[in-house]
Structure formats: structure tokens, C-alpha cells
Amino acid sequence: MDATTGPSLYPLHRTKTLHLVRHAQGIHNVEGDKDHAAYMSYDLFDAHLTPLGWSQVIANVIA
């Protein structure tokens, strides 16, 4: 991103920063890669994170 310090269209006190973060890998992601219909499974509605997903969370918190 460009970190210019010159004049801008909107004053900083009138702007907000929006951070978009994708969730870490869940069991539904793994099952969905195998069979796309798995995304519609009620059992995977609130899927838990995979070990890779937990690693992604830890890496994001430390970063």
C-alpha cells in the first residue's frame, strides 16, 4: 500500500480502516474439495478447524 503523507480527498479522522480476513482451513474445506456437495451438509455447518487451520490462526496472530 502507498503510505503518502500529502493531502488526501478525505481527512484521516473521517475515514475507517476495514480489515478483511478469510477464515482458516476447516474440515468443510477439505471435504468440499473432495466432493462439492459436502458444502451443503448439515454436519459441516459449523465445522471445526483442521490442524493446518490452527497453524494458519497461530501464524496470523503472531504476524
Z-matrix of the N, CA and C atoms (Angstrom, degrees):
N
C 1 1.446
C 2 1.519 1 109.92
N 3 1.285 2 115.21 1 152.18
C 4 1.449 3 121.07 2 179.97
C 5 1.525 4 109.77 3 -86.78
N 6 1.305 5 117.21 4 125.03
C 7 1.469 6 121.37 5 -178.21
C 8 1.516 7 109.67 6 -107.55
N 9 1.318 8 116.85 7 61.51
C 10 1.459 9 120.28 8 179.86
C 11 1.517 10 110.15 9 -75.52
N 12 1.314 11 115.23 10 150.12
C 13 1.464 12 120.40 11 179.86
C 14 1.525 13 111.62 12 -111.44
N 15 1.302 14 117.47 13 8.06
C 16 1.458 15 121.45 14 179.88
C 17 1.522 16 111.83 15 -78.06
N 18 1.310 17 115.68 16 -177.48
C 19 1.473 18 119.37 17 -179.92
C 20 1.533 19 110.71 18 -63.93
N 21 1.326 20 115.23 19 146.29
C 22 1.456 21 119.13 20 179.35
C 23 1.522 22 109.37 21 -126.97
N 24 1.308 23 115.06 22 169.27
C 25 1.449 24 121.52 23 -178.83
C 26 1.532 25 111.25 24 -67.49
N 27 1.351 26 116.44 25 -36.55
C 28 1.458 27 121.33 26 -179.49
C 29 1.524 28 109.88 27 -120.20
N 30 1.310 29 118.37 28 133.84
C 31 1.470 30 120.21 29 176.09
C 32 1.522 31 110.70 30 -64.98
N 33 1.326 32 117.00 31 145.10
C 34 1.455 33 121.21 32 -176.71
C 35 1.518 34 112.80 33 -58.90
N 36 1.304 35 118.95 34 -33.14
C 37 1.463 36 120.24 35 -179.07
C 38 1.526 37 112.32 36 -71.76
N 39 1.314 38 117.22 37 -6.95
C 40 1.464 39 120.98 38 177.93
C 41 1.521 40 112.79 39 -112.09
N 42 1.299 41 116.68 40 11.71
C 43 1.455 42 119.88 41 179.28
C 44 1.525 43 110.19 42 -117.50
N 45 1.299 44 116.34 43 160.79
C 46 1.458 45 122.76 44 177.30
C 47 1.516 46 108.55 45 -127.95
N 48 1.308 47 115.29 46 151.83
C 49 1.454 48 121.47 47 176.11
C 50 1.514 49 108.01 48 -103.17
N 51 1.303 50 115.92 49 129.65
C 52 1.456 51 121.97 50 179.57
C 53 1.524 52 108.35 51 -114.04
N 54 1.327 53 115.78 52 119.93
C 55 1.462 54 121.15 53 178.72
C 56 1.524 55 108.07 54 -102.67
N 57 1.319 56 116.88 55 122.34
C 58 1.461 57 122.10 56 177.56
C 59 1.518 58 108.04 57 -105.93
N 60 1.322 59 115.74 58 123.06
C 61 1.454 60 120.99 59 -178.24
C 62 1.517 61 108.24 60 -129.42
N 63 1.320 62 116.71 61 128.46
C 64 1.455 63 121.16 62 177.26
C 65 1.519 64 108.35 63 -80.47
N 66 1.316 65 116.16 64 144.56
C 67 1.459 66 119.86 65 178.41
C 68 1.525 67 110.34 66 -65.64
N 69 1.315 68 115.50 67 157.19
C 70 1.460 69 120.79 68 178.72
C 71 1.533 70 110.30 69 -72.65
N 72 1.317 71 115.48 70 170.32
C 73 1.463 72 120.27 71 -176.85
C 74 1.526 73 110.94 72 -63.98
N 75 1.313 74 115.60 73 129.09
C 76 1.458 75 122.04 74 176.86
C 77 1.512 76 110.65 75 -114.01
N 78 1.317 77 114.84 76 169.53
C 79 1.463 78 119.92 77 179.10
C 80 1.524 79 110.44 78 -58.26
N 81 1.335 80 117.08 79 -34.67
C 82 1.468 81 119.75 80 -179.56
C 83 1.529 82 111.76 81 -64.34
N 84 1.347 83 117.49 82 -30.01
C 85 1.457 84 119.58 83 176.85
C 86 1.528 85 111.43 84 -66.71
N 87 1.317 86 115.76 85 -43.11
C 88 1.469 87 120.80 86 -179.51
C 89 1.523 88 110.21 87 -65.27
N 90 1.337 89 116.21 88 -47.35
C 91 1.462 90 119.83 89 -179.76
C 92 1.527 91 111.09 90 -66.58
N 93 1.330 92 117.56 91 -36.04
C 94 1.455 93 121.28 92 179.21
C 95 1.514 94 113.03 93 -66.64
N 96 1.343 95 116.75 94 -30.59
C 97 1.468 96 119.98 95 176.10
C 98 1.525 97 110.91 96 -68.54
N 99 1.332 98 116.31 97 -33.41
C 100 1.464 99 120.46 98 179.11
C 101 1.528 100 111.19 99 -74.86
N 102 1.333 101 116.01 100 -43.67
C 103 1.465 102 121.89 101 -177.22
C 104 1.527 103 107.88 102 -147.28
N 105 1.321 104 116.77 103 112.22
C 106 1.465 105 121.55 104 -175.48
C 107 1.534 106 112.59 105 -57.86
N 108 1.316 107 117.69 106 -28.38
C 109 1.466 108 121.46 107 179.66
C 110 1.530 109 111.61 108 -66.17
N 111 1.323 110 118.10 109 -18.93
C 112 1.464 111 121.63 110 179.79
C 113 1.523 112 111.63 111 -63.60
N 114 1.318 113 117.94 112 -24.48
C 115 1.472 114 120.72 113 178.11
C 116 1.526 115 111.82 114 -61.98
N 117 1.321 116 117.64 115 -22.86
C 118 1.458 117 121.81 116 -179.58
C 119 1.529 118 112.46 117 -91.92
N 120 1.310 119 117.59 118 0.19
C 121 1.457 120 122.07 119 -177.53
C 122 1.527 121 110.92 120 -71.24
N 123 1.318 122 116.16 121 130.11
C 124 1.466 123 121.21 122 178.01
C 125 1.524 124 110.61 123 -64.34
N 126 1.325 125 117.52 124 -31.57
C 127 1.471 126 121.29 125 -179.85
C 128 1.522 127 112.24 126 -63.94
N 129 1.306 128 117.14 127 -24.44
C 130 1.464 129 121.14 128 -178.60
C 131 1.529 130 112.31 129 -102.68
N 132 1.340 131 117.17 130 12.84
C 133 1.463 132 120.64 131 -177.22
C 134 1.524 133 111.59 132 -58.75
N 135 1.319 134 117.43 133 -45.26
C 136 1.461 135 122.13 134 178.42
C 137 1.530 136 108.00 135 -119.91
N 138 1.324 137 115.16 136 65.48
C 139 1.462 138 121.20 137 -172.51
C 140 1.521 139 111.80 138 -69.36
N 141 1.310 140 114.59 139 148.92
C 142 1.462 141 121.81 140 177.05
C 143 1.524 142 110.03 141 -82.05
N 144 1.321 143 115.67 142 162.97
C 145 1.455 144 120.18 143 177.84
C 146 1.519 145 110.61 144 -78.28
N 147 1.327 146 114.76 145 149.28
C 148 1.459 147 121.11 146 173.71
C 149 1.531 148 107.93 147 -82.76
N 150 1.329 149 117.56 148 169.21
C 151 1.471 150 118.89 149 174.51
C 152 1.534 151 112.05 150 -56.11
N 153 1.333 152 116.92 151 -38.51
C 154 1.468 153 119.64 152 175.52
C 155 1.520 154 110.42 153 -63.32
N 156 1.322 155 117.20 154 -39.83
C 157 1.457 156 121.21 155 178.53
C 158 1.521 157 112.02 156 -60.31
N 159 1.334 158 116.56 157 -42.45
C 160 1.477 159 120.37 158 177.39
C 161 1.528 160 110.64 159 -63.84
N 162 1.333 161 116.84 160 -38.04
C 163 1.474 162 120.11 161 176.78
C 164 1.518 163 110.48 162 -63.46
N 165 1.326 164 117.17 163 -38.47
C 166 1.458 165 121.42 164 179.01
C 167 1.527 166 110.73 165 -65.57
N 168 1.335 167 116.44 166 -39.85
C 169 1.459 168 120.25 167 178.44
C 170 1.520 169 110.06 168 -62.88
N 171 1.331 170 116.61 169 -48.20
C 172 1.459 171 120.58 170 -178.67
C 173 1.521 172 110.58 171 -61.51
N 174 1.327 173 117.27 172 -42.93
C 175 1.461 174 120.66 173 179.17
C 176 1.523 175 111.63 174 -63.43
N 177 1.337 176 117.51 175 -35.24
C 178 1.454 177 121.01 176 -178.80
C 179 1.529 178 110.88 177 -73.95
N 180 1.309 179 117.75 178 -34.23
C 181 1.469 180 121.34 179 -179.69
C 182 1.519 181 109.69 180 -71.40
N 183 1.326 182 116.62 181 -39.15
C 184 1.465 183 120.94 182 -178.08
C 185 1.528 184 110.24 183 -73.13
N 186 1.311 185 117.58 184 -33.90
C 187 1.477 186 121.80 185 -175.16
C 188 1.483 187 113.60 186 -64.93
